[in-house]
Amino acid sequence: MTQGERVKQIRKSLNLTLEKFGNALGMKKNSVSQVENGKNNLTEQMAKSICREFNVNEEWLRHGTGEMF
């Protein structure tokens, strides 16, 4: 599973739209979509924001190890 796929899994598990997920991170929904679809890479800033905003395990987000939350 790619980092983008894990971002999508987080968003889906929280029942958030691209827009609501992006708003919480200060991003536009198309930017989130591009990360989820692998067109853009997950940035350091975005990874940290996701972990902080949604209490996501950084190790899981980056490498797929451990639990999501």
N, CA, C, O and CB atoms as a CASP TS submission, in Angstrom:
PFRMAT TS
TARGET T0000
AUTHOR 0000-0000-0000
METHOD Language model
MODEL 1
PARENT N/A
ATOM      1  N   MET     1       0.842  -1.189   0.000  1.00  0.00           N
ATOM      2  CA  MET     1       0.000   0.000   0.000  1.00  0.00           C
ATOM      3  C   MET     1       0.882   1.246   0.000  1.00  0.00           C
ATOM      4  O   MET     1       1.837   1.336   0.772  1.00  0.00           O
ATOM      5  CB  MET     1      -0.955   0.002   1.223  1.00  0.00           C
ATOM      6  N   THR     2       0.564   2.197  -0.859  1.00  0.00           N
ATOM      7  CA  THR     2       1.347   3.433  -0.932  1.00  0.00           C
ATOM      8  C   THR     2       0.924   4.404   0.170  1.00  0.00           C
ATOM      9  O   THR     2      -0.105   4.216   0.819  1.00  0.00           O
ATOM     10  CB  THR     2       1.186   4.094  -2.318  1.00  0.00           C
ATOM     11  N   GLN     3       1.729   5.439   0.367  1.00  0.00           N
ATOM     12  CA  GLN     3       1.363   6.474   1.354  1.00  0.00           C
ATOM     13  C   GLN     3       0.046   7.124   0.953  1.00  0.00           C
ATOM     14  O   GLN     3      -0.797   7.400   1.806  1.00  0.00           O
ATOM     15  CB  GLN     3       2.482   7.553   1.476  1.00  0.00           C
ATOM     16  N   GLY     4      -0.133   7.368  -0.335  1.00  0.00           N
ATOM     17  CA  GLY     4      -1.381   7.967  -0.813  1.00  0.00           C
ATOM     18  C   GLY     4      -2.587   7.110  -0.493  1.00  0.00           C
ATOM     19  O   GLY     4      -3.634   7.618  -0.092  1.00  0.00           O
ATOM     20  N   GLU     5      -2.435   5.794  -0.673  1.00  0.00           N
ATOM     21  CA  GLU     5      -3.529   4.870  -0.353  1.00  0.00           C
ATOM     22  C   GLU     5      -3.829   4.873   1.139  1.00  0.00           C
ATOM     23  O   GLU     5      -4.982   4.742   1.552  1.00  0.00           O
ATOM     24  CB  GLU     5      -3.184   3.450  -0.815  1.00  0.00           C
ATOM     25  N   ARG     6      -2.782   5.022   1.940  1.00  0.00           N
ATOM     26  CA  ARG     6      -2.992   5.094   3.396  1.00  0.00           C
ATOM     27  C   ARG     6      -3.700   6.392   3.776  1.00  0.00           C
ATOM     28  O   ARG     6      -4.542   6.396   4.674  1.00  0.00           O
ATOM     29  CB  ARG     6      -1.644   4.987   4.147  1.00  0.00           C
ATOM     30  N   VAL     7      -3.366   7.497   3.098  1.00  0.00           N
ATOM     31  CA  VAL     7      -4.068   8.768   3.344  1.00  0.00           C
ATOM     32  C   VAL     7      -5.553   8.578   3.041  1.00  0.00           C
ATOM     33  O   VAL     7      -6.407   9.019   3.810  1.00  0.00           O
ATOM     34  CB  VAL     7      -3.468   9.929   2.469  1.00  0.00           C
ATOM     35  N   LYS     8      -5.854   7.928   1.931  1.00  0.00           N
ATOM     36  CA  LYS     8      -7.251   7.695   1.549  1.00  0.00           C
ATOM     37  C   LYS     8      -7.947   6.818   2.587  1.00  0.00           C
ATOM     38  O   LYS     8      -9.103   7.056   2.934  1.00  0.00           O
ATOM     39  CB  LYS     8      -7.333   7.038   0.150  1.00  0.00           C
ATOM     40  N   GLN     9      -7.238   5.803   3.080  1.00  0.00           N
ATOM     41  CA  GLN     9      -7.809   4.905   4.085  1.00  0.00           C
ATOM     42  C   GLN     9      -8.137   5.676   5.368  1.00  0.00           C
ATOM     43  O   GLN     9      -9.180   5.447   5.980  1.00  0.00           O
ATOM     44  CB  GLN     9      -6.833   3.743   4.391  1.00  0.00           C
ATOM     45  N   ILE    10      -7.260   6.576   5.769  1.00  0.00           N
ATOM     46  CA  ILE    10      -7.506   7.413   6.963  1.00  0.00           C
ATOM     47  C   ILE    10      -8.766   8.242   6.746  1.00  0.00           C
ATOM     48  O   ILE    10      -9.665   8.268   7.587  1.00  0.00           O
ATOM     49  CB  ILE    10      -6.283   8.348   7.263  1.00  0.00           C
ATOM     50  N   ARG    11      -8.813   8.915   5.608  1.00  0.00           N
ATOM     51  CA  ARG    11      -9.952   9.795   5.311  1.00  0.00           C
ATOM     52  C   ARG    11     -11.257   9.011   5.288  1.00  0.00           C
ATOM     53  O   ARG    11     -12.263   9.460   5.837  1.00  0.00           O
ATOM     54  CB  ARG    11      -9.745  10.508   3.965  1.00  0.00           C
ATOM     55  N   LYS    12     -11.245   7.835   4.650  1.00  0.00           N
ATOM     56  CA  LYS    12     -12.458   7.016   4.573  1.00  0.00           C
ATOM     57  C   LYS    12     -12.861   6.512   5.956  1.00  0.00           C
ATOM     58  O   LYS    12     -14.048   6.480   6.281  1.00  0.00           O
ATOM     59  CB  LYS    12     -12.246   5.828   3.617  1.00  0.00           C
ATOM     60  N   SER    13     -11.888   6.118   6.769  1.00  0.00           N
ATOM     61  CA  SER    13     -12.204   5.590   8.094  1.00  0.00           C
ATOM     62  C   SER    13     -12.802   6.667   8.996  1.00  0.00           C
ATOM     63  O   SER    13     -13.519   6.357   9.948  1.00  0.00           O
ATOM     64  CB  SER    13     -10.951   5.002   8.742  1.00  0.00           C
ATOM     65  N   LEU    14     -12.507   7.930   8.697  1.00  0.00           N
ATOM     66  CA  LEU    14     -13.051   9.045   9.465  1.00  0.00           C
ATOM     67  C   LEU    14     -14.342   9.582   8.835  1.00  0.00           C
ATOM     68  O   LEU    14     -14.931  10.542   9.333  1.00  0.00           O
ATOM     69  CB  LEU    14     -12.013  10.166   9.573  1.00  0.00           C
ATOM     70  N   ASN    15     -14.772   8.957   7.742  1.00  0.00           N
ATOM     71  CA  ASN    15     -15.978   9.383   7.011  1.00  0.00           C
ATOM     72  C   ASN    15     -15.925  10.852   6.623  1.00  0.00           C
ATOM     73  O   ASN    15     -16.905  11.580   6.778  1.00  0.00           O
ATOM     74  CB  ASN    15     -17.221   9.125   7.851  1.00  0.00           C
ATOM     75  N   LEU    16     -14.772  11.282   6.117  1.00  0.00           N
ATOM     76  CA  LEU    16     -14.620  12.672   5.703  1.00  0.00           C
ATOM     77  C   LEU    16     -14.559  12.769   4.182  1.00  0.00           C
ATOM     78  O   LEU    16     -13.987  11.906   3.516  1.00  0.00           O
ATOM     79  CB  LEU    16     -13.358  13.289   6.332  1.00  0.00           C
ATOM     80  N   THR    17     -15.156  13.833   3.639  1.00  0.00           N
ATOM     81  CA  THR    17     -15.028  14.100   2.209  1.00  0.00           C
ATOM     82  C   THR    17     -13.626  14.653   1.961  1.00  0.00           C
ATOM     83  O   THR    17     -12.932  15.064   2.891  1.00  0.00           O
ATOM     84  CB  THR    17     -16.136  15.103   1.708  1.00  0.00           C
ATOM     85  N   LEU    18     -13.225  14.655   0.694  1.00  0.00           N
ATOM     86  CA  LEU    18     -11.939  15.264   0.339  1.00  0.00           C
ATOM     87  C   LEU    18     -11.891  16.703   0.842  1.00  0.00           C
ATOM     88  O   LEU    18     -10.865  17.169   1.338  1.00  0.00           O
ATOM     89  CB  LEU    18     -11.710  15.218  -1.195  1.00  0.00           C
ATOM     90  N   GLU    19     -13.024  17.399   0.703  1.00  0.00           N
ATOM     91  CA  GLU    19     -13.088  18.806   1.099  1.00  0.00           C
ATOM     92  C   GLU    19     -12.889  18.979   2.611  1.00  0.00           C
ATOM     93  O   GLU    19     -12.094  19.814   3.041  1.00  0.00           O
ATOM     94  CB  GLU    19     -14.430  19.409   0.675  1.00  0.00           C
ATOM     95  N   LYS    20     -13.609  18.193   3.410  1.00  0.00           N
ATOM     96  CA  LYS    20     -13.504  18.318   4.871  1.00  0.00           C
ATOM     97  C   LYS    20     -12.129  17.896   5.371  1.00  0.00           C
ATOM     98  O   LYS    20     -11.567  18.526   6.267  1.00  0.00           O
ATOM     99  CB  LYS    20     -14.584  17.478   5.557  1.00  0.00           C
ATOM    100  N   PHE    21     -11.592  16.830   4.793  1.00  0.00           N
ATOM    101  CA  PHE    21     -10.258  16.355   5.164  1.00  0.00           C
ATOM    102  C   PHE    21      -9.225  17.437   4.827  1.00  0.00           C
ATOM    103  O   PHE    21      -8.360  17.765   5.639  1.00  0.00           O
ATOM    104  CB  PHE    21      -9.918  15.015   4.431  1.00  0.00           C
ATOM    105  N   GLY    22      -9.336  17.976   3.624  1.00  0.00           N
ATOM    106  CA  GLY    22      -8.410  19.033   3.195  1.00  0.00           C
ATOM    107  C   GLY    22      -8.517  20.283   4.041  1.00  0.00           C
ATOM    108  O   GLY    22      -7.506  20.884   4.404  1.00  0.00           O
ATOM    109  N   ASN    23      -9.757  20.681   4.360  1.00  0.00           N
ATOM    110  CA  ASN    23      -9.962  21.880   5.187  1.00  0.00           C
ATOM    111  C   ASN    23      -9.261  21.752   6.533  1.00  0.00           C
ATOM    112  O   ASN    23      -8.659  22.711   7.016  1.00  0.00           O
ATOM    113  CB  ASN    23     -11.459  22.132   5.402  1.00  0.00           C
ATOM    114  N   ALA    24      -9.337  20.578   7.135  1.00  0.00           N
ATOM    115  CA  ALA    24      -8.704  20.356   8.442  1.00  0.00           C
ATOM    116  C   ALA    24      -7.181  20.503   8.353  1.00  0.00           C
ATOM    117  O   ALA    24      -6.517  20.818   9.341  1.00  0.00           O
ATOM    118  CB  ALA    24      -9.066  18.957   8.981  1.00  0.00           C
ATOM    119  N   LEU    25      -6.638  20.268   7.147  1.00  0.00           N
ATOM    120  CA  LEU    25      -5.190  20.330   6.949  1.00  0.00           C
ATOM    121  C   LEU    25      -4.751  21.624   6.260  1.00  0.00           C
ATOM    122  O   LEU    25      -3.561  21.843   6.029  1.00  0.00           O
ATOM    123  CB  LEU    25      -4.730  19.134   6.135  1.00  0.00           C
ATOM    124  N   GLY    26      -5.736  22.484   5.932  1.00  0.00           N
ATOM    125  CA  GLY    26      -5.402  23.708   5.223  1.00  0.00           C
ATOM    126  C   GLY    26      -5.019  23.454   3.777  1.00  0.00           C
ATOM    127  O   GLY    26      -4.179  24.157   3.215  1.00  0.00           O
ATOM    128  N   MET    27      -5.641  22.443   3.174  1.00  0.00           N
ATOM    129  CA  MET    27      -5.345  22.075   1.784  1.00  0.00           C
ATOM    130  C   MET    27      -6.618  22.098   0.955  1.00  0.00           C
ATOM    131  O   MET    27      -7.722  21.985   1.487  1.00  0.00           O
ATOM    132  CB  MET    27      -4.684  20.680   1.713  1.00  0.00           C
ATOM    133  N   LYS    28      -6.454  22.244  -0.347  1.00  0.00           N
ATOM    134  CA  LYS    28      -7.592  22.154  -1.255  1.00  0.00           C
ATOM    135  C   LYS    28      -7.901  20.682  -1.515  1.00  0.00           C
ATOM    136  O   LYS    28      -7.013  19.831  -1.447  1.00  0.00           O
ATOM    137  CB  LYS    28      -7.307  22.908  -2.590  1.00  0.00           C
ATOM    138  N   LYS    29      -9.174  20.389  -1.816  1.00  0.00           N
ATOM    139  CA  LYS    29      -9.560  18.990  -2.006  1.00  0.00           C
ATOM    140  C   LYS    29      -8.834  18.343  -3.174  1.00  0.00           C
ATOM    141  O   LYS    29      -8.543  17.148  -3.122  1.00  0.00           O
ATOM    142  CB  LYS    29     -11.051  18.889  -2.219  1.00  0.00           C
ATOM    143  N   ASN    30      -8.531  19.108  -4.242  1.00  0.00           N
ATOM    144  CA  ASN    30      -7.827  18.490  -5.361  1.00  0.00           C
ATOM    145  C   ASN    30      -6.387  18.128  -4.996  1.00  0.00           C
ATOM    146  O   ASN    30      -5.822  17.192  -5.562  1.00  0.00           O
ATOM    147  CB  ASN    30      -7.837  19.422  -6.564  1.00  0.00           C
ATOM    148  N   SER    31      -5.793  18.862  -4.056  1.00  0.00           N
ATOM    149  CA  SER    31      -4.441  18.525  -3.586  1.00  0.00           C
ATOM    150  C   SER    31      -4.463  17.203  -2.831  1.00  0.00           C
ATOM    151  O   SER    31      -3.573  16.369  -3.002  1.00  0.00           O
ATOM    152  CB  SER    31      -3.876  19.649  -2.680  1.00  0.00           C
ATOM    153  N   VAL    32      -5.487  17.012  -1.992  1.00  0.00           N
ATOM    154  CA  VAL    32      -5.631  15.754  -1.254  1.00  0.00           C
ATOM    155  C   VAL    32      -5.839  14.618  -2.247  1.00  0.00           C
ATOM    156  O   VAL    32      -5.225  13.559  -2.117  1.00  0.00           O
ATOM    157  CB  VAL    32      -6.817  15.827  -0.242  1.00  0.00           C
ATOM    158  N   SER    33      -6.692  14.831  -3.226  1.00  0.00           N
ATOM    159  CA  SER    33      -6.988  13.816  -4.237  1.00  0.00           C
ATOM    160  C   SER    33      -5.728  13.406  -4.992  1.00  0.00           C
ATOM    161  O   SER    33      -5.519  12.220  -5.252  1.00  0.00           O
ATOM    162  CB  SER    33      -8.042  14.333  -5.220  1.00  0.00           C
ATOM    163  N   GLN    34      -4.893  14.371  -5.345  1.00  0.00           N
ATOM    164  CA  GLN    34      -3.671  14.061  -6.080  1.00  0.00           C
ATOM    165  C   GLN    34      -2.702  13.233  -5.245  1.00  0.00           C
ATOM    166  O   GLN    34      -1.998  12.378  -5.782  1.00  0.00           O
ATOM    167  CB  GLN    34      -2.995  15.343  -6.534  1.00  0.00           C
ATOM    168  N   VAL    35      -2.659  13.477  -3.940  1.00  0.00           N
ATOM    169  CA  VAL    35      -1.812  12.657  -3.060  1.00  0.00           C
ATOM    170  C   VAL    35      -2.386  11.240  -2.979  1.00  0.00           C
ATOM    171  O   VAL    35      -1.652  10.260  -3.098  1.00  0.00           O
ATOM    172  CB  VAL    35      -1.708  13.292  -1.631  1.00  0.00           C
ATOM    173  N   GLU    36      -3.709  11.140  -2.774  1.00  0.00           N
ATOM    174  CA  GLU    36      -4.355   9.827  -2.665  1.00  0.00           C
ATOM    175  C   GLU    36      -4.145   8.992  -3.924  1.00  0.00           C
ATOM    176  O   GLU    36      -3.960   7.777  -3.850  1.00  0.00           O
ATOM    177  CB  GLU    36      -5.853   9.994  -2.397  1.00  0.00           C
ATOM    178  N   ASN    37      -4.176   9.651  -5.077  1.00  0.00           N
ATOM    179  CA  ASN    37      -4.052   8.934  -6.351  1.00  0.00           C
ATOM    180  C   ASN    37      -2.613   8.780  -6.835  1.00  0.00           C
ATOM    181  O   ASN    37      -2.372   8.274  -7.931  1.00  0.00           O
ATOM    182  CB  ASN    37      -4.847   9.642  -7.403  1.00  0.00           C
ATOM    183  N   GLY    38      -1.663   9.217  -6.015  1.00  0.00           N
ATOM    184  CA  GLY    38      -0.253   9.012  -6.350  1.00  0.00           C
ATOM    185  C   GLY    38       0.310   9.994  -7.367  1.00  0.00           C
ATOM    186  O   GLY    38       1.437   9.819  -7.829  1.00  0.00           O
ATOM    187  N   LYS    39      -0.450  11.023  -7.724  1.00  0.00           N
ATOM    188  CA  LYS    39       0.065  12.027  -8.669  1.00  0.00           C
ATOM    189  C   LYS    39       1.073  12.934  -7.971  1.00  0.00           C
ATOM    190  O   LYS    39       2.052  13.368  -8.578  1.00  0.00           O
ATOM    191  CB  LYS    39      -1.094  12.872  -9.266  1.00  0.00           C
ATOM    192  N   ASN    40       0.830  13.217  -6.697  1.00  0.00           N
ATOM    193  CA  ASN    40       1.764  14.006  -5.886  1.00  0.00           C
ATOM    194  C   ASN    40       2.199  13.170  -4.690  1.00  0.00           C
ATOM    195  O   ASN    40       1.444  12.337  -4.186  1.00  0.00           O
ATOM    196  CB  ASN    40       1.114  15.351  -5.416  1.00  0.00           C
ATOM    197  N   ASN    41       3.428  13.407  -4.246  1.00  0.00           N
ATOM    198  CA  ASN    41       3.921  12.705  -3.067  1.00  0.00           C
ATOM    199  C   ASN    41       3.399  13.359  -1.794  1.00  0.00           C
ATOM    200  O   ASN    41       3.083  14.548  -1.774  1.00  0.00           O
ATOM    201  CB  ASN    41       5.454  12.676  -3.059  1.00  0.00           C
ATOM    202  N   LEU    42       3.315  12.565  -0.740  1.00  0.00           N
ATOM    203  CA  LEU    42       2.966  13.065   0.584  1.00  0.00           C
ATOM    204  C   LEU    42       4.145  13.891   1.085  1.00  0.00           C
ATOM    205  O   LEU    42       5.261  13.384   1.197  1.00  0.00           O
ATOM    206  CB  LEU    42       2.623  11.891   1.576  1.00  0.00           C
ATOM    207  N   THR    43       3.900  15.153   1.385  1.00  0.00           N
ATOM    208  CA  THR    43       4.997  16.008   1.851  1.00  0.00           C
ATOM    209  C   THR    43       5.210  15.793   3.355  1.00  0.00           C
ATOM    210  O   THR    43       4.350  15.261   4.058  1.00  0.00           O
ATOM    211  CB  THR    43       4.697  17.515   1.548  1.00  0.00           C
ATOM    212  N   GLU    44       6.356  16.213   3.808  1.00  0.00           N
ATOM    213  CA  GLU    44       6.695  16.147   5.236  1.00  0.00           C
ATOM    214  C   GLU    44       5.653  16.915   6.049  1.00  0.00           C
ATOM    215  O   GLU    44       5.168  16.441   7.077  1.00  0.00           O
ATOM    216  CB  GLU    44       8.122  16.722   5.496  1.00  0.00           C
ATOM    217  N   GLN    45       5.321  18.115   5.561  1.00  0.00           N
ATOM    218  CA  GLN    45       4.357  18.981   6.246  1.00  0.00           C
ATOM    219  C   GLN    45       2.982  18.311   6.318  1.00  0.00           C
ATOM    220  O   GLN    45       2.337  18.320   7.366  1.00  0.00           O
ATOM    221  CB  GLN    45       4.248  20.342   5.526  1.00  0.00           C
ATOM    222  N   MET    46       2.545  17.740   5.212  1.00  0.00           N
ATOM    223  CA  MET    46       1.226  17.105   5.171  1.00  0.00           C
ATOM    224  C   MET    46       1.179  15.897   6.103  1.00  0.00           C
ATOM    225  O   MET    46       0.194  15.693   6.812  1.00  0.00           O
ATOM    226  CB  MET    46       0.876  16.679   3.732  1.00  0.00           C
ATOM    227  N   ALA    47       2.244  15.101   6.101  1.00  0.00           N
ATOM    228  CA  ALA    47       2.307  13.921   6.975  1.00  0.00           C
ATOM    229  C   ALA    47       2.171  14.343   8.438  1.00  0.00           C
ATOM    230  O   ALA    47       1.404  13.748   9.195  1.00  0.00           O
ATOM    231  CB  ALA    47       3.636  13.146   6.758  1.00  0.00           C
ATOM    232  N   LYS    48       2.918  15.367   8.824  1.00  0.00           N
ATOM    233  CA  LYS    48       2.871  15.838  10.216  1.00  0.00           C
ATOM    234  C   LYS    48       1.482  16.384  10.558  1.00  0.00           C
ATOM    235  O   LYS    48       0.976  16.153  11.656  1.00  0.00           O
ATOM    236  CB  LYS    48       3.945  16.928  10.455  1.00  0.00           C
ATOM    237  N   SER    49       0.865  17.112   9.612  1.00  0.00           N
ATOM    238  CA  SER    49      -0.473  17.664   9.838  1.00  0.00           C
ATOM    239  C   SER    49      -1.507  16.562  10.020  1.00  0.00           C
ATOM    240  O   SER    49      -2.360  16.645  10.903  1.00  0.00           O
ATOM    241  CB  SER    49      -0.877  18.567   8.676  1.00  0.00           C
ATOM    242  N   ILE    50      -1.430  15.537   9.189  1.00  0.00           N
ATOM    243  CA  ILE    50      -2.378  14.413   9.290  1.00  0.00           C
ATOM    244  C   ILE    50      -2.234  13.738  10.649  1.00  0.00           C
ATOM    245  O   ILE    50      -3.228  13.452  11.317  1.00  0.00           O
ATOM    246  CB  ILE    50      -2.143  13.382   8.145  1.00  0.00           C
ATOM    247  N   CYS    51      -1.007  13.487  11.049  1.00  0.00           N
ATOM    248  CA  CYS    51      -0.769  12.824  12.339  1.00  0.00           C
ATOM    249  C   CYS    51      -1.274  13.673  13.498  1.00  0.00           C
ATOM    250  O   CYS    51      -1.862  13.151  14.444  1.00  0.00           O
ATOM    251  CB  CYS    51       0.727  12.528  12.523  1.00  0.00           C
ATOM    252  N   ARG    52      -1.045  14.980  13.426  1.00  0.00           N
ATOM    253  CA  ARG    52      -1.459  15.890  14.500  1.00  0.00           C
ATOM    254  C   ARG    52      -2.983  16.055  14.534  1.00  0.00           C
ATOM    255  O   ARG    52      -3.602  15.938  15.592  1.00  0.00           O
ATOM    256  CB  ARG    52      -0.786  17.264  14.323  1.00  0.00           C
ATOM    257  N   GLU    53      -3.570  16.322  13.388  1.00  0.00           N
ATOM    258  CA  GLU    53      -5.014  16.595  13.324  1.00  0.00           C
ATOM    259  C   GLU    53      -5.877  15.382  13.633  1.00  0.00           C
ATOM    260  O   GLU    53      -6.919  15.500  14.278  1.00  0.00           O
ATOM    261  CB  GLU    53      -5.371  17.114  11.963  1.00  0.00           C
ATOM    262  N   PHE    54      -5.444  14.225  13.174  1.00  0.00           N
ATOM    263  CA  PHE    54      -6.302  13.042  13.256  1.00  0.00           C
ATOM    264  C   PHE    54      -5.746  11.944  14.164  1.00  0.00           C
ATOM    265  O   PHE    54      -6.252  10.822  14.163  1.00  0.00           O
ATOM    266  CB  PHE    54      -6.516  12.482  11.879  1.00  0.00           C
ATOM    267  N   ASN    55      -4.709  12.264  14.936  1.00  0.00           N
ATOM    268  CA  ASN    55      -4.084  11.296  15.855  1.00  0.00           C
ATOM    269  C   ASN    55      -3.680  10.006  15.155  1.00  0.00           C
ATOM    270  O   ASN    55      -3.923   8.907  15.655  1.00  0.00           O
ATOM    271  CB  ASN    55      -5.033  10.972  16.997  1.00  0.00           C
ATOM    272  N   VAL    56      -3.058  10.160  13.987  1.00  0.00           N
ATOM    273  CA  VAL    56      -2.615   9.001  13.207  1.00  0.00           C
ATOM    274  C   VAL    56      -1.193   8.643  13.623  1.00  0.00           C
ATOM    275  O   VAL    56      -0.378   9.520  13.909  1.00  0.00           O
ATOM    276  CB  VAL    56      -2.688   9.291  11.672  1.00  0.00           C
ATOM    277  N   ASN    57      -0.910   7.359  13.652  1.00  0.00           N
ATOM    278  CA  ASN    57       0.419   6.840  13.941  1.00  0.00           C
ATOM    279  C   ASN    57       1.326   7.172  12.747  1.00  0.00           C
ATOM    280  O   ASN    57       1.093   6.693  11.637  1.00  0.00           O
ATOM    281  CB  ASN    57       0.379   5.288  14.218  1.00  0.00           C
ATOM    282  N   GLU    58       2.345   7.982  12.975  1.00  0.00           N
ATOM    283  CA  GLU    58       3.236   8.421  11.889  1.00  0.00           C
ATOM    284  C   GLU    58       3.950   7.243  11.230  1.00  0.00           C
ATOM    285  O   GLU    58       4.156   7.239  10.017  1.00  0.00           O
ATOM    286  CB  GLU    58       4.270   9.417  12.422  1.00  0.00           C
ATOM    287  N   GLU    59       4.319   6.260  12.015  1.00  0.00           N
ATOM    288  CA  GLU    59       4.995   5.066  11.487  1.00  0.00           C
ATOM    289  C   GLU    59       4.074   4.330  10.502  1.00  0.00           C
ATOM    290  O   GLU    59       4.521   3.855   9.458  1.00  0.00           O
ATOM    291  CB  GLU    59       5.417   4.114  12.650  1.00  0.00           C
ATOM    292  N   TRP    60       2.802   4.244  10.844  1.00  0.00           N
ATOM    293  CA  TRP    60       1.839   3.585   9.952  1.00  0.00           C
ATOM    294  C   TRP    60       1.665   4.393   8.670  1.00  0.00           C
ATOM    295  O   TRP    60       1.667   3.830   7.575  1.00  0.00           O
ATOM    296  CB  TRP    60       0.474   3.404  10.659  1.00  0.00           C
ATOM    297  N   LEU    61       1.515   5.712   8.802  1.00  0.00           N
ATOM    298  CA  LEU    61       1.314   6.571   7.641  1.00  0.00           C
ATOM    299  C   LEU    61       2.485   6.470   6.666  1.00  0.00           C
ATOM    300  O   LEU    61       2.291   6.371   5.454  1.00  0.00           O
ATOM    301  CB  LEU    61       1.122   8.020   8.083  1.00  0.00           C
ATOM    302  N   ARG    62       3.690   6.496   7.206  1.00  0.00           N
ATOM    303  CA  ARG    62       4.879   6.498   6.345  1.00  0.00           C
ATOM    304  C   ARG    62       5.250   5.121   5.822  1.00  0.00           C
ATOM    305  O   ARG    62       5.661   4.984   4.670  1.00  0.00           O
ATOM    306  CB  ARG    62       6.044   7.067   7.093  1.00  0.00           C
ATOM    307  N   HIS    63       5.108   4.092   6.667  1.00  0.00           N
ATOM    308  CA  HIS    63       5.649   2.765   6.302  1.00  0.00           C
ATOM    309  C   HIS    63       4.639   1.633   6.373  1.00  0.00           C
ATOM    310  O   HIS    63       4.941   0.516   5.953  1.00  0.00           O
ATOM    311  CB  HIS    63       6.799   2.430   7.194  1.00  0.00           C
ATOM    312  N   GLY    64       3.455   1.891   6.891  1.00  0.00           N
ATOM    313  CA  GLY    64       2.445   0.840   6.967  1.00  0.00           C
ATOM    314  C   GLY    64       2.654  -0.124   8.121  1.00  0.00           C
ATOM    315  O   GLY    64       2.078  -1.211   8.132  1.00  0.00           O
ATOM    316  N   THR    65       3.472   0.261   9.092  1.00  0.00           N
ATOM    317  CA  THR    65       3.718  -0.618  10.235  1.00  0.00           C
ATOM    318  C   THR    65       2.942  -0.127  11.454  1.00  0.00           C
ATOM    319  O   THR    65       2.771   1.077  11.649  1.00  0.00           O
ATOM    320  CB  THR    65       5.228  -0.692  10.553  1.00  0.00           C
ATOM    321  N   GLY    66       2.479  -1.063  12.265  1.00  0.00           N
ATOM    322  CA  GLY    66       1.730  -0.722  13.470  1.00  0.00           C
ATOM    323  C   GLY    66       0.264  -0.464  13.149  1.00  0.00           C
ATOM    324  O   GLY    66      -0.250  -0.878  12.110  1.00  0.00           O
ATOM    325  N   GLU    67      -0.391   0.231  14.072  1.00  0.00           N
ATOM    326  CA  GLU    67      -1.818   0.526  13.933  1.00  0.00           C
ATOM    327  C   GLU    67      -2.019   1.906  13.295  1.00  0.00           C
ATOM    328  O   GLU    67      -1.155   2.776  13.393  1.00  0.00           O
ATOM    329  CB  GLU    67      -2.523   0.462  15.312  1.00  0.00           C
ATOM    330  N   MET    68      -3.163   2.089  12.645  1.00  0.00           N
ATOM    331  CA  MET    68      -3.452   3.367  12.005  1.00  0.00           C
ATOM    332  C   MET    68      -3.534   4.479  13.043  1.00  0.00           C
ATOM    333  O   MET    68      -2.958   5.552  12.863  1.00  0.00           O
ATOM    334  CB  MET    68      -4.758   3.287  11.206  1.00  0.00           C
ATOM    335  N   PHE    69      -4.267   4.210  14.152  1.00  0.00           N
ATOM    336  CA  PHE    69      -4.449   5.245  15.185  1.00  0.00           C
ATOM    337  C   PHE    69      -3.754   4.836  16.476  1.00  0.00           C
ATOM    338  O   PHE    69      -3.794   5.576  17.460  1.00  0.00           O
ATOM    339  CB  PHE    69      -5.952   5.499  15.449  1.00  0.00           C
TER
END
